[in-house]
Amino acid sequence: MAGYRVGSGNDEIEPGIAPLVDAVQKAGFVTFSSCEGHEETDDPDCPDLTSVAFYAHEDEAKRVHDFLLRYQERLTCWWYLSAGFVAHRETREWVLGWTLQNYGFKQQVDKSQRLKRTVQAGKHTDVPILIEMFAEIASRKTSEASN
């Protein structure tokens, strides 16, 4: 993995999200936050679902969004790309940050199983597909740069 430690402590990348963080970075983005998703939560109305956040200009994020729309039918959960201004970790200047986040299991399931199914699908089913998506983004960037 590039430039970070895998683990569950402060300043470490959780093992379940590390491969996706790596793929996002290989696609040329700088990540600044991630979560592998957690079934146990203090607030069931605000669960910790799988997510990865990165800095990107609008045109770069639009490309990610276009790919996400193409890949959405293969994903088990709904995934959304949202933006907000964040203080850049190194420069402390306000920059545009994007979060790709799992927003829930697509199929209807019993409410008592919804969080568990969403977290498990996000980590085990969808993360490999999103890794493939970011690998394709990286490949396209490389081929466009060489033309």
Phi and psi in degrees as a GROMACS rama.xvg file:
@    title "Ramachandran Plot"
@    xaxis  label "Phi"
@    yaxis  label "Psi"
@TYPE xy
-101.737  115.601  ALA-2
72.3393  19.0954  GLY-3
-154.29  164.897  TYR-4
-104.395  142.133  ARG-5
-91.8135  133.005  VAL-6
169.062  -163.968  GLY-7
-120.317  11.2629  SER-8
-94.8772  -178.631  GLY-9
-60.4045  142.298  ASN-10
61.7088  24.6593  ASP-11
-122.492  154.238  GLU-12
-97.1774  127.905  ILE-13
-63.1046  142.472  GLU-14
-58.1665  -34.7641  PRO-15
-71.7355  -19.2159  GLY-16
-109.408  -13.4809  ILE-17
-54.1406  -42.3999  ALA-18
-63.0432  -34.3293  PRO-19
-72.6805  -40.7663  LEU-20
-57.6612  -44.0447  VAL-21
-60.1805  -44.6646  ASP-22
-64.3212  -40.9234  ALA-23
-62.7468  -43.0403  VAL-24
-66.0402  -40.1819  GLN-25
-65.0415  -24.1553  LYS-26
-80.8139  0.803161  ALA-27
99.8787  10.0756  GLY-28
-103.701  150.246  PHE-29
-98.0317  119.938  VAL-30
-87.4754  152.727  THR-31
-135.804  -4.36862  PHE-32
-163.631  150.269  SER-33
-161.778  161.334  SER-34
-151.066  132.179  CYS-35
-79.3255  -13.9598  GLU-36
99.2485  141.28  GLY-37
-138.571  128.568  HIS-38
-74.3758  -32.5895  GLU-39
-89.1482  128.819  GLU-40
-146.594  148.153  THR-41
-76.4933  -24.7214  ASP-42
-128.976  97.3651  ASP-43
-63.1906  -18.4383  PRO-44
-81.0826  -11.3547  ASP-45
-138.833  69.0781  CYS-46
-74.0887  159.425  PRO-47
-89.0444  98.041  ASP-48
-100.53  161.648  LEU-49
-56.7992  132.178  THR-50
-157.985  158.63  SER-51
-143.755  135.221  VAL-52
-119.631  144.884  ALA-53
-151.793  157.649  PHE-54
-84.8166  139.609  TYR-55
-164.898  147.546  ALA-56
-73.5933  162.388  HIS-57
-57.1019  -42.3598  GLU-58
-65.3911  -35.3668  ASP-59
-67.9065  -42.1729  GLU-60
-67.6341  -34.4447  ALA-61
-62.4676  -38.239  LYS-62
-62.0283  -46.1878  ARG-63
-59.3501  -43.9118  VAL-64
-62.2199  -42.8253  HIS-65
-60.7068  -42.385  ASP-66
-65.009  -41.9875  PHE-67
-59.4292  -41.251  LEU-68
-61.7625  -39.1419  LEU-69
-67.6319  -35.751  ARG-70
-87.7036  -13.944  TYR-71
-53.9442  -39.3983  GLN-72
-67.6901  -21.2693  GLU-73
-84.1135  -16.3029  ARG-74
-84.1814  145.487  LEU-75
-80.8939  -27.0766  THR-76
-115.143  163.895  CYS-77
-81.3729  131.897  TRP-78
-122.638  138.146  TRP-79
-129.451  146.148  TYR-80
-108.54  118.47  LEU-81
-125.67  159.328  SER-82
-126.176  158.292  ALA-83
-168.305  160.599  GLY-84
-82.8537  131.701  PHE-85
-132.215  153.627  VAL-86
-77.5587  120.71  ALA-87
-59.5099  133.351  HIS-88
-55.097  -38.9044  ARG-89
-93.6024  -45.3927  GLU-90
-88.9864  -19.9397  THR-91
66.0471  9.39041  ARG-92
-82.7258  151.678  GLU-93
-74.7666  125.989  TRP-94
-135.204  166.413  VAL-95
-81.7919  121.16  LEU-96
-114.332  144.697  GLY-97
-120.55  141.066  TRP-98
-122.665  123.907  THR-99
-97.4838  114.498  LEU-100
-133.517  143.289  GLN-101
-71.3336  127.128  ASN-102
-113.909  11.3038  TYR-103
132.5  153.214  GLY-104
-62.8564  133.302  PHE-105
-70.0759  -38.6291  LYS-106
-81.4784  152.798  GLN-107
-70.6644  127.666  GLN-108
-137.219  160.628  VAL-109
-54.3343  136.38  ASP-110
-54.8121  -34.7683  LYS-111
-68.8169  -21.0998  SER-112
-103.276  -7.88479  GLN-113
-59.7682  -49.3067  ARG-114
-63.5516  -46.5066  LEU-115
-59.7193  -48.1816  LYS-116
-64.5768  -38.5415  ARG-117
-65.2172  -47.4316  THR-118
-63.8545  -46.1021  VAL-119
-63.8359  -43.7514  GLN-120
-66.0651  -39.5175  ALA-121
-60.1126  -46.2937  GLY-122
-74.6398  -46.0735  LYS-123
-97.3035  -29.8778  HIS-124
-101.287  -47.4754  THR-125
-84.3416  -35.3665  ASP-126
-56.2839  -44.5246  VAL-127
-60.7693  -34.6731  PRO-128
-69.6498  -40.053  ILE-129
-67.8008  -33.8958  LEU-130
-62.1464  -44.3703  ILE-131
-59.6569  -42.0686  GLU-132
-60.9599  -48.1265  MET-133
-68.2634  -30.2278  PHE-134
-65.2097  -38.5244  ALA-135
-67.4738  -39.3259  GLU-136
-59.9069  -45.5615  ILE-137
-61.9518  -42.6946  ALA-138
-62.9857  -43.2778  SER-139
-64.2649  -41.7863  ARG-140
-59.5965  -43.9396  LYS-141
-63.8393  -44.3916  THR-142
-69.6242  -34.5508  SER-143
-69.1915  -36.068  GLU-144
-68.6543  -30.4891  ALA-145
-84.0243  -11.8002  SER-146
